[in-house]
Amino acid sequence: MLGYNKTIAEFYHDVIDGNIVSEITQKIKVGPSEQGAWQDAAIYMKNIFEKAKLPNDIEIGMELKLPIGSSRIDFLIAGLDSEMSKNLIIVELKRWSKVTKSHKENLVNADDTRYGKDALHPSYQAYTYKLSLESLNSVVHTEKMNVNSCSYLHNLRNDKDVKDTIYKDLLLKSPIFSANDNNELAEFIKKHVNKPCEKKILYEISNGVIKPSKMLIDSLKSELSNNPQFTLLEKQEVVYQNIISIIKDSYSDNKKHVIIVQGGAGTGKSVIAIKLMNYFIKNEKISYYITKNSAVRNVYSRRISGRNNEHLRTLFKSAIMISRGEQITDSHGNKKTVPIQNLYECLIVDEAHRLPERSKSGNILLGKDLIKEIIQASKKFAIFFIDEKQQVDIRDYATVENISDTAKSLKAIVHNNENLELISQFRVSGNDEFINFIDSMLYNKPVEPYYVNKDYDIRIFDDFKSWHSAIVEKIEQDSGKSRMLSGDIFPWVSKDARDAFDIEIDGIKLQWNKDSLFASDEEQRYRVGHIDTVQGLEFDYIGLIIGNDLLYSNENRITTDYTIHPTSAGHFRRHGRRNPLPEDLERIDLIIRNTYNVLLKRGIKGCYIYCVDASLREYLKSIIIY
């Protein structure tokens, strides 16, 4: 849908007559604040067009809804350049008057945003819109349109931070213009659009078929076929083919199908998920890889897209995308949000065990039932990859039972059987003995001693300095493919005081990871990873600090102590609660065990352990035999 679509001459008249808002609100109902933004955008863009001396018959548009999701593009200009090539310009406008740079990738700090200080850099926002249209809009493909993006902060005078060198690569692809740059923006537009197209191209774009572009299909195929990390092994290939068989057979009916794939750590769930996404994309069907946590999503999207195929990153989405729903206007003109219905051919949910009952943006709960909303949003298939032993937060809600019950309530056909189970793990050097040993030890099952072999390097350290030296040596030898990890027992002081240290033991000072890119960011290789930034990922070697939230008692049992965790840690608290609930204490005990279960299984070649609790350290040394 396109909120406004006219020629520049008609646009000028509407601005002068004050008709812009009334024109758009015939199609889109919003509040006074957003209407004010439209009015400002129109006035400022009229000024830019006049500076550029653009022909009166060039086509412009406002408020174009993107093919997927509820986002809308602020302003568009379509036409020809001097070489007679078809061009589309996306302009993201902001009314911000004060913006500072952020240490977080592609973010800025803006005081006047509805989500608090953290906000997408406007040029990055515009750039994602460009990628979305290029990847999914059929008219953009067939018309061979060049899509250009930029941002315009018409109230901003102090623009030093938004143009900081940390945004250098971004601004080369999607420039930013402030109140100081009106002439430069006019020249940018005139460079790409200075003649009209023969037809109303924006109208056609707004009504274009949503399907993957050939470029997207070819890029994904190329990246996966040339990357050995995405080669399926043994049982993985069997399960993948079983899923493909279900998919092919299911097109003979008009039912929705929910497929549940169970598998422990390192069994290949993520690899199969991404291969399935490729299957749908190459068949020109809209499919997305979805997770709750950004860490695993960011790492896999970067492994696939690299530097040359950024369009592929548009295939990796947060579960929040589903919970935001769609905004509609009822017959009385009231605006409301409703669940997305039957929009995506297939939604593939990795790390499904981390799905909450409801998504959260900041302190705001979204939607009502995330599992239900995912299945509703799927046109034909919803595929969930799950391991209930990896639930590490009191708000982790999705289980095999919950997914099955929800699917059945929606009259979907559920596929959940042993042909869809991944049993063999391929992460810990294929060492099932170590995996079984960890499971028995953590959950107080009968424990057989683990005999260390040459295939997997596990060590228990008596002093922290020796542990630190050993894992740092591996980090430096393996080109940053190894990492330090820890249980969540240290306050995150460096979150606000960037030069402060979070962990100090025996004179060694360390910091927590600074963001979700920990696993792939070379600059963070000497920091310590947290459960939320490493779950679903793997490293050559890990050095793990087991905190004194995991203890060894005199009764030959592993026990837990949740009170050791910082009060700021949220894994044990339900939404809106300052403290854990008494009825949750049994589950909190399980969450601590699950957390270390996940952390201990991140290393492919080895695991170096330091235990804060001396009794646990001695116990592990007694049952790990060299």
RAGITA-V211315 format. One record per residue. N is the residue number from 1. RES is the residue in three letters. D_CENTER is the distance of its C-alpha to the mean C-alpha in Angstrom with 1 decimal. Layout:
BEGIN
N;RES;D_CENTER  N;RES;D_CENTER
END
This chain:
BEGIN
1;MET;25.9  2;LEU;27.4  3;GLY;28.7  4;TYR;31.3  5;ASN;32.8  6;LYS;36.1  7;THR;37.9  8;ILE;38.1  9;ALA;41.7  10;GLU;40.8  11;PHE;37.9  12;TYR;40.4  13;HIS;42.7  14;ASP;40.0  15;VAL;39.0  16;ILE;42.7  17;ASP;43.5  18;GLY;40.5  19;ASN;39.2  20;ILE;35.5  21;VAL;34.1  22;SER;36.5  23;GLU;35.6  24;ILE;31.8  25;THR;32.3  26;GLN;34.3  27;LYS;31.0  28;ILE;28.3  29;LYS;29.2  30;VAL;27.7  31;GLY;29.1  32;PRO;31.4  33;SER;28.8  34;GLU;26.9  35;GLN;30.3  36;GLY;31.4  37;ALA;28.4  38;TRP;29.5  39;GLN;33.1  40;ASP;32.2  41;ALA;30.1  42;ALA;33.0  43;ILE;35.6  44;TYR;33.8  45;MET;32.9  46;LYS;36.6  47;ASN;37.7  48;ILE;35.5  49;PHE;36.8  50;GLU;40.3  51;LYS;39.9  52;ALA;38.6  53;LYS;41.6  54;LEU;39.6  55;PRO;41.7  56;ASN;42.0  57;ASP;40.9  58;ILE;37.4  59;GLU;34.8  60;ILE;32.2  61;GLY;29.6  62;MET;27.7  63;GLU;24.8  64;LEU;23.5  65;LYS;21.0  66;LEU;18.2  67;PRO;18.4  68;ILE;15.2  69;GLY;14.3  70;SER;16.6  71;SER;16.3  72;ARG;19.6  73;ILE;20.8  74;ASP;23.5  75;PHE;26.1  76;LEU;26.9  77;ILE;30.0  78;ALA;31.1  79;GLY;34.1  80;LEU;35.6  81;ASP;35.9  82;SER;39.2  83;GLU;38.6  84;MET;38.3  85;SER;34.7  86;LYS;32.5  87;ASN;29.9  88;LEU;27.4  89;ILE;26.4  90;ILE;23.4  91;VAL;24.1  92;GLU;21.8  93;LEU;24.3  94;LYS;24.0  95;ARG;26.9  96;TRP;25.9  97;SER;28.9  98;LYS;27.4  99;VAL;24.3  100;THR;23.7  101;LYS;21.4  102;SER;18.6  103;HIS;18.0  104;LYS;14.2  105;GLU;13.0  106;ASN;13.4  107;LEU;14.3  108;VAL;17.8  109;ASN;19.8  110;ALA;21.6  111;ASP;23.9  112;ASP;24.4  113;THR;20.9  114;ARG;20.5  115;TYR;17.5  116;GLY;19.5  117;LYS;19.4  118;ASP;15.8  119;ALA;15.2  120;LEU;13.7  121;HIS;16.5  122;PRO;18.3  123;SER;18.8  124;TYR;15.1  125;GLN;14.7  126;ALA;17.7  127;TYR;16.5  128;THR;13.4  129;TYR;16.1  130;LYS;18.2  131;LEU;15.8  132;SER;15.3  133;LEU;19.1  134;GLU;19.9  135;SER;17.8  136;LEU;18.8  137;ASN;22.0  138;SER;25.2  139;VAL;27.5  140;VAL;25.6  141;HIS;26.1  142;THR;29.7  143;GLU;30.9  144;LYS;29.5  145;MET;28.2  146;ASN;27.0  147;VAL;24.1  148;ASN;24.1  149;SER;22.0  150;CYS;23.0  151;SER;23.0  152;TYR;26.1  153;LEU;26.5  154;HIS;30.1  155;ASN;30.9  156;LEU;29.7  157;ARG;32.5  158;ASN;31.3  159;ASP;28.6  160;LYS;28.7  161;ASP;25.4  162;VAL;23.3  163;LYS;25.1  164;ASP;24.8  165;THR;24.7  166;ILE;21.2  167;TYR;20.1  168;LYS;22.7  169;ASP;20.7  170;LEU;18.7  171;LEU;22.0  172;LEU;23.8  173;LYS;21.5  174;SER;21.3  175;PRO;24.1  176;ILE;24.5  177;PHE;27.8  178;SER;29.2  179;ALA;32.5  180;ASN;34.3  181;ASP;33.1  182;ASN;34.5  183;ASN;36.7  184;GLU;34.0  185;LEU;31.7  186;ALA;34.8  187;GLU;35.3  188;PHE;31.7  189;ILE;32.1  190;LYS;35.6  191;LYS;34.6  192;HIS;32.3  193;VAL;34.1  194;ASN;37.9  195;LYS;39.2  196;PRO;38.4  197;CYS;37.2  198;GLU;39.8  199;LYS;37.7  200;LYS;35.2  201;ILE;32.1  202;LEU;29.7  203;TYR;31.2  204;GLU;30.6  205;ILE;26.9  206;SER;26.4  207;ASN;27.9  208;GLY;26.5  209;VAL;25.4  210;ILE;21.7  211;LYS;21.3  212;PRO;19.7  213;SER;21.8  214;LYS;23.9  215;MET;22.2  216;LEU;18.8  217;ILE;20.7  218;ASP;22.7  219;SER;20.0  220;LEU;17.9  221;LYS;21.2  222;SER;22.3  223;GLU;19.4  224;LEU;19.5  225;SER;23.3  226;ASN;23.7  227;ASN;21.3  228;PRO;23.1  229;GLN;19.9  230;PHE;19.3  231;THR;22.9  232;LEU;23.6  233;LEU;26.3  234;GLU;29.0  235;LYS;27.7  236;GLN;24.2  237;GLU;26.0  238;VAL;28.2  239;VAL;25.4  240;TYR;23.6  241;GLN;26.9  242;ASN;27.5  243;ILE;24.4  244;ILE;25.4  245;SER;28.8  246;ILE;27.6  247;ILE;25.6  248;LYS;28.7  249;ASP;31.1  250;SER;29.1  251;TYR;29.7  252;SER;33.3  253;ASP;32.5  254;ASN;31.0  255;LYS;29.0  256;LYS;25.3  257;HIS;24.4  258;VAL;22.1  259;ILE;21.8  260;ILE;21.2  261;VAL;20.8  262;GLN;21.7  263;GLY;21.7  264;GLY;21.8  265;ALA;20.1  266;GLY;20.5  267;THR;21.7  268;GLY;19.3  269;LYS;17.0  270;SER;13.9  271;VAL;16.4  272;ILE;17.9  273;ALA;14.8  274;ILE;14.0  275;LYS;17.8  276;LEU;17.9  277;MET;15.4  278;ASN;17.8  279;TYR;20.7  280;PHE;19.7  281;ILE;18.8  282;LYS;22.1  283;ASN;23.9  284;GLU;22.6  285;LYS;20.7  286;ILE;17.4  287;SER;14.8  288;TYR;11.1  289;TYR;9.1  290;ILE;7.4  291;THR;6.5  292;LYS;7.2  293;ASN;6.4  294;SER;3.9  295;ALA;7.1  296;VAL;7.7  297;ARG;4.8  298;ASN;5.8  299;VAL;9.3  300;TYR;9.8  301;SER;8.8  302;ARG;11.2  303;ARG;13.7  304;ILE;14.0  305;SER;14.0  306;GLY;15.9  307;ARG;17.6  308;ASN;19.3  309;ASN;16.9  310;GLU;14.2  311;HIS;14.5  312;LEU;12.8  313;ARG;9.4  314;THR;9.8  315;LEU;9.8  316;PHE;6.2  317;LYS;5.1  318;SER;4.5  319;ALA;8.0  320;ILE;9.1  321;MET;9.7  322;ILE;12.3  323;SER;13.8  324;ARG;14.6  325;GLY;17.0  326;GLU;19.4  327;GLN;22.0  328;ILE;25.6  329;THR;29.0  330;ASP;31.7  331;SER;35.4  332;HIS;36.3  333;GLY;33.8  334;ASN;31.6  335;LYS;27.8  336;LYS;25.7  337;THR;22.3  338;VAL;22.4  339;PRO;20.1  340;ILE;18.9  341;GLN;21.5  342;ASN;21.6  343;LEU;19.4  344;TYR;17.4  345;GLU;19.5  346;CYS;17.2  347;LEU;14.0  348;ILE;13.1  349;VAL;11.6  350;ASP;11.2  351;GLU;12.0  352;ALA;13.5  353;HIS;15.7  354;ARG;13.2  355;LEU;13.0  356;PRO;15.1  357;GLU;17.9  358;ARG;16.4  359;SER;13.1  360;LYS;13.6  361;SER;13.0  362;GLY;15.1  363;ASN;18.2  364;ILE;18.1  365;LEU;17.7  366;LEU;16.5  367;GLY;18.0  368;LYS;20.5  369;ASP;19.4  370;LEU;15.9  371;ILE;17.3  372;LYS;19.9  373;GLU;17.6  374;ILE;15.5  375;ILE;18.9  376;GLN;20.4  377;ALA;17.8  378;SER;18.5  379;LYS;21.7  380;LYS;22.8  381;PHE;20.5  382;ALA;17.9  383;ILE;17.3  384;PHE;16.3  385;PHE;16.2  386;ILE;17.5  387;ASP;19.4  388;GLU;20.9  389;LYS;22.1  390;GLN;18.6  391;GLN;18.4  392;VAL;18.3  393;ASP;18.1  394;ILE;20.8  395;ARG;18.4  396;ASP;17.0  397;TYR;18.7  398;ALA;18.2  399;THR;21.1  400;VAL;22.8  401;GLU;25.4  402;ASN;23.2  403;ILE;21.4  404;SER;24.9  405;ASP;26.6  406;THR;24.2  407;ALA;24.3  408;LYS;28.1  409;SER;28.4  410;LEU;26.8  411;LYS;29.3  412;ALA;26.8  413;ILE;28.0  414;VAL;26.5  415;HIS;26.4  416;ASN;26.4  417;ASN;29.0  418;GLU;29.8  419;ASN;29.2  420;LEU;25.5  421;GLU;25.5  422;LEU;24.4  423;ILE;27.0  424;SER;27.5  425;GLN;25.0  426;PHE;24.7  427;ARG;23.0  428;VAL;25.8  429;SER;28.3  430;GLY;28.8  431;ASN;30.5  432;ASP;30.6  433;GLU;33.3  434;PHE;31.1  435;ILE;28.4  436;ASN;31.3  437;PHE;32.8  438;ILE;29.7  439;ASP;29.4  440;SER;33.1  441;MET;33.2  442;LEU;30.3  443;TYR;31.4  444;ASN;35.1  445;LYS;36.1  446;PRO;39.1  447;VAL;38.2  448;GLU;39.7  449;PRO;39.9  450;TYR;37.4  451;TYR;39.3  452;VAL;37.4  453;ASN;37.7  454;LYS;37.2  455;ASP;34.0  456;TYR;31.9  457;ASP;32.5  458;ILE;32.3  459;ARG;34.1  460;ILE;34.8  461;PHE;35.8  462;ASP;38.4  463;ASP;37.6  464;PHE;34.4  465;LYS;35.7  466;SER;36.3  467;TRP;32.9  468;HIS;31.2  469;SER;33.5  470;ALA;32.8  471;ILE;29.0  472;VAL;29.0  473;GLU;31.4  474;LYS;28.9  475;ILE;26.1  476;GLU;28.5  477;GLN;30.0  478;ASP;26.7  479;SER;25.3  480;GLY;22.6  481;LYS;21.5  482;SER;22.7  483;ARG;21.5  484;MET;22.9  485;LEU;21.3  486;SER;22.7  487;GLY;23.0  488;ASP;22.0  489;ILE;25.6  490;PHE;25.5  491;PRO;24.8  492;TRP;22.2  493;VAL;24.8  494;SER;23.2  495;LYS;20.4  496;ASP;23.0  497;ALA;25.7  498;ARG;24.1  499;ASP;27.3  500;ALA;27.9  501;PHE;27.6  502;ASP;26.0  503;ILE;27.8  504;GLU;31.5  505;ILE;33.5  506;ASP;36.8  507;GLY;36.4  508;ILE;33.1  509;LYS;30.5  510;LEU;26.7  511;GLN;23.6  512;TRP;20.3  513;ASN;17.2  514;LYS;16.3  515;ASP;12.5  516;SER;9.4  517;LEU;10.8  518;PHE;13.9  519;ALA;14.2  520;SER;14.4  521;ASP;15.9  522;GLU;19.7  523;GLU;20.5  524;GLN;19.1  525;ARG;21.0  526;TYR;23.7  527;ARG;21.6  528;VAL;20.9  529;GLY;17.7  530;HIS;16.8  531;ILE;15.9  532;ASP;12.4  533;THR;11.7  534;VAL;13.6  535;GLN;13.4  536;GLY;13.0  537;LEU;14.0  538;GLU;17.6  539;PHE;20.0  540;ASP;23.7  541;TYR;25.1  542;ILE;23.9  543;GLY;26.0  544;LEU;25.5  545;ILE;27.0  546;ILE;27.9  547;GLY;28.7  548;ASN;31.6  549;ASP;29.5  550;LEU;30.5  551;LEU;34.3  552;TYR;37.2  553;SER;40.1  554;ASN;43.7  555;GLU;43.5  556;ASN;41.6  557;ARG;38.3  558;ILE;34.8  559;THR;34.1  560;THR;31.4  561;ASP;31.6  562;TYR;28.7  563;THR;30.7  564;ILE;30.0  565;HIS;26.4  566;PRO;26.0  567;THR;26.5  568;SER;23.3  569;ALA;21.2  570;GLY;19.7  571;HIS;19.3  572;PHE;22.8  573;ARG;23.0  574;ARG;22.4  575;HIS;21.2  576;GLY;24.1  577;ARG;26.0  578;ARG;27.1  579;ASN;28.1  580;PRO;27.6  581;LEU;29.7  582;PRO;32.7  583;GLU;31.9  584;ASP;28.5  585;LEU;30.2  586;GLU;30.7  587;ARG;27.0  588;ILE;26.1  589;ASP;28.4  590;LEU;26.5  591;ILE;23.1  592;ILE;24.6  593;ARG;25.9  594;ASN;22.7  595;THR;20.9  596;TYR;23.5  597;ASN;23.5  598;VAL;19.9  599;LEU;20.7  600;LEU;24.0  601;LYS;22.6  602;ARG;20.2  603;GLY;23.1  604;ILE;24.3  605;LYS;27.6  606;GLY;28.3  607;CYS;27.8  608;TYR;29.7  609;ILE;30.1  610;TYR;31.5  611;CYS;32.4  612;VAL;33.2  613;ASP;35.5  614;ALA;38.6  615;SER;39.6  616;LEU;36.3  617;ARG;36.7  618;GLU;40.2  619;TYR;39.3  620;LEU;36.6  621;LYS;39.2  622;SER;41.7  623;ILE;39.6  624;ILE;38.1  625;ILE;41.0  626;TYR;41.5
END
